[in-house]
Amino acid sequence: QLELVESGGGLVQPGGSLRLSCAASGFTLARYGIGWFRQAPGKEREGVSCISYGGGSTKYGDSVKGRFTIVRDNAKNTVYLQMNSLKPDDTAVYYCAKQSSAGLCVLSQRAYDGWGQGTQVTVSS
């Protein structure tokens, strides 16, 4: 049974950093792209970043480029999202998701067929 579990969220001051983890089980992580999405209160879910199954291709949303980095460790069945220079606008529930097919990753929710429960990130002084 496919399972994705996010961790690493919390409360951080503006300018701080967090590293989110997405632990996968029930499928071979190395065969699929993984994406991170976020949803703030009252807003639609948006794509944050994704990484292709081999790790050679990554994408970032415009609002996080240069601040967030996605990496994967297939041996540990885990994908990480390093978030630096955090801003209050980054406050949201962050979800990781499994892309439904191999190939380059995309930041469209329709391309994903498995989702975690989310982890809360709050950026506030």
C-alpha positions in Angstrom: 0.0 0.0 0.0 1.4 3.3 -1.1 2.2 5.7 1.8 3.9 9.1 1.9 4.7 10.6 5.2 5.9 14.2 5.6 7.8 15.5 8.6 10.0 18.4 9.6 7.4 21.2 9.7 7.1 23.6 12.5 7.3 27.2 13.6 10.3 29.3 12.4 11.1 33.0 12.3 11.4 34.9 9.1 14.7 34.3 7.5 15.1 30.9 9.1 15.3 27.5 7.6 13.5 24.1 7.7 14.1 20.8 6.0 11.1 18.8 5.2 11.2 15.1 4.6 8.9 12.8 2.6 9.3 9.2 3.5 7.9 6.7 1.0 6.8 3.1 1.3 4.7 0.6 -0.6 6.3 1.5 -4.0 9.7 1.8 -5.5 10.5 5.5 -5.0 13.3 5.4 -7.5 10.9 4.9 -10.4 8.8 8.0 -9.9 9.0 11.8 -9.7 8.1 13.4 -6.4 6.6 16.8 -5.9 6.1 19.2 -3.1 2.9 21.3 -3.0 1.6 23.7 -0.4 -1.8 25.1 0.6 -2.2 28.2 2.7 -5.5 29.0 4.4 -8.1 30.3 1.9 -5.8 29.7 -1.1 -5.5 27.0 -3.7 -2.9 24.3 -3.5 0.2 25.3 -5.4 3.2 23.5 -6.7 6.4 24.2 -4.8 9.0 21.9 -6.3 9.4 18.5 -8.0 12.3 16.2 -8.8 12.4 13.5 -11.5 12.8 9.9 -10.7 16.5 9.9 -11.3 17.1 13.3 -9.6 18.5 14.8 -12.8 15.7 17.3 -13.3 14.1 19.6 -10.8 11.5 22.4 -11.0 10.6 25.2 -8.6 7.7 27.5 -8.3 8.6 31.2 -9.0 8.0 32.2 -5.4 10.6 29.7 -4.0 13.3 29.8 -6.7 16.7 30.4 -5.2 15.5 29.7 -1.6 14.3 26.1 -1.7 16.2 23.0 -2.8 14.8 19.5 -3.5 16.9 16.4 -3.3 16.2 12.7 -3.2 17.9 9.7 -1.6 16.4 6.7 -3.3 18.4 4.4 -1.0 16.5 5.8 1.9 13.2 6.1 0.1 13.1 9.8 1.0 12.8 13.1 -0.7 13.9 16.3 1.1 12.9 19.9 0.7 15.4 22.3 2.1 13.8 25.7 2.7 16.0 28.7 3.4 15.2 32.4 3.9 11.7 31.6 4.8 9.0 34.3 4.6 5.6 34.7 6.3 4.1 34.0 2.8 5.6 30.5 3.0 3.2 29.6 5.8 1.1 26.7 4.6 0.6 22.9 4.9 3.2 21.2 2.8 2.4 18.0 1.0 4.5 15.6 -0.9 3.1 13.5 -3.8 4.0 10.7 -6.1 3.9 11.4 -9.8 1.8 8.9 -11.7 4.4 8.2 -14.4 8.1 8.2 -15.0 9.8 11.0 -16.9 10.4 14.6 -16.2 8.5 16.0 -13.2 5.8 18.6 -13.6 4.2 20.9 -11.1 0.6 20.1 -12.0 -1.4 18.4 -9.4 -3.2 16.3 -12.1 0.1 14.4 -12.7 0.2 13.0 -9.2 -1.7 10.0 -7.9 -0.6 9.6 -4.3 -0.4 12.2 -1.5 0.8 12.5 2.0 -1.2 13.9 4.9 0.9 17.1 5.0 3.0 19.0 7.5 2.4 22.5 8.8 5.0 25.2 8.3 4.5 28.5 10.0 6.8 31.4 9.5 6.2 34.1 12.1 8.1 36.3 14.5 
